[in-house]
Amino acid sequence: MNSELGARLVQILLVEDSPEDAILAQEALRDAEVACELHVVRDGEAAMAFVRQEGEFADAPRPHLVLLDLNLPRKDGREVLSEIKADPDLRQLPVVVLTTSSSDRDILRAYDEHANAYVRKPVNFDQLVQILHAIDVFWFDIVTLPSSG
């Protein structure tokens, strides 16, 4: 774990509307031995309320990383990404798009909207464990993140 984060648990926000995919991600993070507190919201409006610490999420921790699906109800992940990166209080928040879409249009748009990474969800659980472990190592061992205040 990143020495900048010290002994605190890494706060990860998973924005995923599929309960099955959310459970798989939780199990994969556990299998990858990612020391984190995983928060899951199921739609884009809840994601924005969480990162802005509004309403029912007023006491939510500021996430260190957002794992964002693109296809979401109420507010799609593309809109969530755009809003996060347009907000001066949120734009430093790392957002990794984690989606099934392999569309060149989605990939280009995500990077145009300043996604920090675009990762396709694997079909295999072991591959998901490897991907989430790599995300953990990269974002919390290698990268220096800004202080969350």
C-alpha positions as CSV (number, residue, x, y, z in Angstrom):
1,M,0.0,0.0,0.0
2,N,1.1,3.5,-0.8
3,S,3.1,5.0,2.1
4,E,1.3,8.3,1.6
5,L,-1.9,6.5,2.6
6,G,-0.3,5.1,5.6
7,A,-2.2,2.5,7.6
8,R,-5.6,3.8,6.4
9,L,-7.7,1.6,4.2
10,V,-7.9,2.6,0.6
11,Q,-11.4,3.9,-0.2
12,I,-12.7,2.6,-3.6
13,L,-16.0,3.6,-5.1
14,L,-17.4,1.0,-7.5
15,V,-20.1,2.3,-9.7
16,E,-21.8,-0.8,-11.0
17,D,-25.5,-1.5,-11.7
18,S,-25.1,-5.3,-11.9
19,P,-25.4,-6.9,-8.4
20,E,-23.6,-10.0,-9.8
21,D,-20.7,-7.9,-11.2
22,A,-20.4,-5.9,-7.9
23,I,-20.2,-9.2,-5.9
24,L,-17.6,-10.5,-8.3
25,A,-15.5,-7.3,-8.0
26,Q,-15.8,-7.5,-4.2
27,E,-14.6,-11.2,-4.2
28,A,-11.8,-10.4,-6.7
29,L,-10.6,-7.5,-4.6
30,R,-10.5,-9.9,-1.6
31,D,-8.7,-12.6,-3.6
32,A,-6.2,-10.0,-4.9
33,E,-5.6,-9.0,-1.3
34,V,-6.4,-5.3,-1.9
35,A,-6.6,-3.6,1.5
36,C,-9.6,-1.4,0.8
37,E,-13.0,-0.4,1.9
38,L,-15.2,-0.9,-1.2
39,H,-18.3,1.3,-1.6
40,V,-20.8,0.3,-4.3
41,V,-23.4,2.5,-5.9
42,R,-25.7,1.2,-8.6
43,D,-26.4,4.3,-10.8
44,G,-24.8,7.5,-11.9
45,E,-26.8,9.9,-9.8
46,A,-25.8,8.0,-6.6
47,A,-22.2,8.1,-7.8
48,M,-22.2,11.9,-8.1
49,A,-23.9,12.2,-4.7
50,F,-21.3,9.9,-3.2
51,V,-18.3,11.8,-4.6
52,R,-19.8,15.1,-3.7
53,Q,-20.8,13.8,-0.2
54,E,-24.4,14.9,-0.6
55,G,-27.7,13.6,0.8
56,E,-27.5,10.0,2.1
57,F,-23.7,10.1,1.3
58,A,-22.9,13.3,3.4
59,D,-20.7,11.2,5.7
60,A,-19.2,9.1,3.0
61,P,-15.4,9.0,2.8
62,R,-13.8,10.7,-0.2
63,P,-12.7,7.8,-2.5
64,H,-9.1,7.4,-3.5
65,L,-10.2,5.8,-6.7
66,V,-13.4,5.3,-8.7
67,L,-14.1,2.2,-10.8
68,L,-16.8,3.3,-13.2
69,D,-19.0,1.2,-15.5
70,L,-20.3,3.1,-18.5
71,N,-23.7,1.6,-18.9
72,L,-25.7,2.8,-15.9
73,P,-29.3,3.7,-15.1
74,R,-30.4,7.3,-14.2
75,K,-27.1,8.9,-15.3
76,D,-24.8,7.0,-17.5
77,G,-21.1,6.5,-16.7
78,R,-20.1,8.8,-19.6
79,E,-22.0,11.6,-17.9
80,V,-20.5,10.8,-14.5
81,L,-17.0,10.9,-15.9
82,S,-17.6,14.2,-17.6
83,E,-19.1,15.7,-14.5
84,I,-16.3,14.5,-12.2
85,K,-13.6,15.8,-14.5
86,A,-15.4,19.2,-15.1
87,D,-15.7,19.8,-11.3
88,P,-12.6,21.6,-9.9
89,D,-13.2,19.9,-6.5
90,L,-13.3,16.4,-8.1
91,R,-11.2,16.5,-11.2
92,Q,-8.1,15.1,-9.4
93,L,-10.0,12.0,-8.4
94,P,-8.6,9.0,-10.4
95,V,-11.4,7.4,-12.5
96,V,-10.8,4.0,-14.1
97,V,-13.5,3.0,-16.5
98,L,-14.2,-0.7,-15.9
99,T,-16.7,-1.8,-18.5
100,T,-17.6,-4.5,-21.0
101,S,-17.6,-2.1,-23.9
102,S,-14.8,-2.5,-26.5
103,S,-16.2,0.2,-28.7
104,D,-13.5,2.5,-30.1
105,R,-16.0,5.4,-29.7
106,D,-16.4,4.7,-26.0
107,I,-12.7,4.4,-25.5
108,L,-11.9,7.6,-27.3
109,R,-14.7,9.5,-25.5
110,A,-13.6,8.2,-22.1
111,Y,-10.0,9.5,-22.7
112,D,-11.4,12.8,-24.2
113,E,-13.3,13.2,-20.9
114,H,-10.0,12.6,-19.0
115,A,-10.5,9.1,-17.8
116,N,-7.3,8.0,-16.0
117,A,-7.6,4.5,-17.6
118,Y,-9.9,2.3,-19.6
119,V,-10.1,-1.4,-18.7
120,R,-12.4,-4.0,-20.3
121,K,-14.0,-6.3,-17.8
122,P,-12.7,-9.8,-18.4
123,V,-15.0,-12.8,-18.7
124,N,-12.9,-14.9,-16.4
125,F,-12.8,-14.4,-12.6
126,D,-9.1,-15.1,-12.3
127,Q,-8.4,-12.4,-14.9
128,L,-10.5,-10.0,-12.9
129,V,-8.4,-10.8,-9.8
130,Q,-5.3,-10.1,-11.8
131,I,-6.7,-6.8,-13.2
132,L,-7.8,-5.5,-9.8
133,H,-4.5,-6.5,-8.3
134,A,-2.7,-4.6,-11.0
135,I,-4.9,-1.6,-10.4
136,D,-4.1,-1.7,-6.7
137,V,-0.4,-2.0,-7.3
138,F,-0.4,0.8,-9.8
139,W,-2.6,3.3,-8.1
140,F,-1.6,2.7,-4.5
141,D,2.0,1.5,-4.6
142,I,3.5,3.2,-7.7
143,V,1.5,6.4,-8.2
144,T,1.6,9.4,-5.9
145,L,-2.0,10.6,-5.4
146,P,-2.9,14.1,-4.2
147,S,-3.9,14.3,-0.6
148,S,-7.7,13.9,-0.2
149,G,-7.7,16.7,2.3
